[in-house]
Amino acid sequence: MRFLDIDNLDVRYGHIQALKGVSLSVAEGEIVTLLGANGAGKTTLMRSISGLLRPHSGDLRFRGQSIARLGADSIVRLGISQVPEGRRVFPTLTVSENLMLGGYTRPPSEVAQSLAQVLLMFPRLQERSRQFAGTLSGGEQQMLAIGRALMAKPKLLLLDEPSLGLAPIIVRDIFRSLRQIREQGMTVLLVEQNARMALKLADRGYVLETGRIMLEGSAQALLQSPDVQATYLGKESAAAAPSPQAV
């Protein structure tokens, strides 16, 4: 079953067209990664799916229902949660309070179970549950941002640059968590600067350039694509990337 269908999507910022006829799909249980340089439109696409931006034209359908004109709160209630670029935790609230806010759409009887599952995945958050989020390290804040999104028990998880600005050892920890999420059968759309790690985790991928989808295929095919290798992988990326077993 297709969870997400995006059809000929145009998004504008005033007179600037950020997305130009973008079409893609994500099936149930898939991890699909979106590659592209800074300014290609990746975050614009994620914000459009989550209801933070209103498309100029085209359609977005989640489980067969159009969500192009719904607000962000309604989209969360339907089962889509986003982990935004830059983490955006609430710095003056504690770790526990941040997590509880993530579960605000859930019945109170289910929140405790979600919290237990998140803390099992990220035991460091348990250790720092009473600590203000603004005092956490970057890696801990990313764990908190992912955990907060999982508190809503989403059917589709949007991840925008989860490894951005983190040390390699922390990136490995984050990707281990994403592997756990994958093993639980969650559907994921992933924007990630580390193309090699993203493609090793994903089933399929799309390449977005200047607001248009320029290439799509299986993750393995994109890993072997000369264009993707030249633009997004490169020798340094290959040397720095951990082995699949480490991820």
URDAVEN-V152340 format. One record per pair of residues at least 24 apart in sequence whose C-alpha atoms are under 8 Angstrom apart, sorted by the first residue. I is the first residue (numbers start at 0). J is the second residue. Records with the same first field share a line. If there is no record, write none. Layout:
# URDAVEN-V152340
I->J  J
This chain:
# URDAVEN-V152340
0->26  27  62
1->25  26  27  62
2->26  27  60  61  62  63  155
3->59  60  61  62  63
4->59  60  61
5->57  58  59  60
6->57  58  59
7->56  57  58
8->54  55  56  57  58  59
9->54  55  56  57
10->43  47  52  53  54  55  56
11->54  55
16->210
17->43  209  210
18->43  44  209  210  211
19->210  211
20->57  211
21->210  211  212
22->212
23->205
25->186  188
26->186
27->185  186
28->181  184  185  186  187
29->184  185  186  187  201  202  203
30->181  186  187  188  189  200  201  202  203
31->187  188  189  201  202  203  204  205
32->188  189  190  191  197  198  201  203  204  205
33->188  189  190  191  204  205  206  207
34->190  191  192  194  204  205  206  207
35->192  206  207  208  231
36->207  208
38->209
39->207  208  209  210  211
40->207  208  209  210
41->190  207
42->84  159  190
45->81  157  159
49->74  75  79  80  81
50->74
75->104  151  153
76->104
78->151  152  153  154  155
79->153  154  155  156  157
80->148  149  151  153  155  156  157
81->148  156  157  158  159
82->144  145  148  156  157  158  159  161
83->144  158  159  160
84->158  159  160  161  163
85->160  163
86->140  141  144  161
87->144
88->132  133  140  143  144
89->132  133
90->131  132  133  134
91->131  132  133
92->131  132  133
93->128  129  130  131  132
94->124  127  128  129  130  131  132  143
95->128  129
97->132  143  147
98->143  146  147  150
99->147  150
100->147
101->147  148  149  150  151
102->147  150  151  152
103->151
104->151
105->151
110->150
113->149  150  151  152
114->150
117->146  149  150
118->146
120->176
121->146
137->164  165
138->165  169  170  173
141->173
142->173
154->185  186
155->185  186  187  188
156->185  186  187  188
157->187  188  189
158->187  188  189  190  191
159->189  190  191
160->189  190  191  192
161->190  191
162->191  192  193
163->191  192
171->241  245  246
172->246
174->246
175->246
178->246
193->236
194->231  232
195->222  231  232  236  237  240
196->240  241  246
198->222
199->243
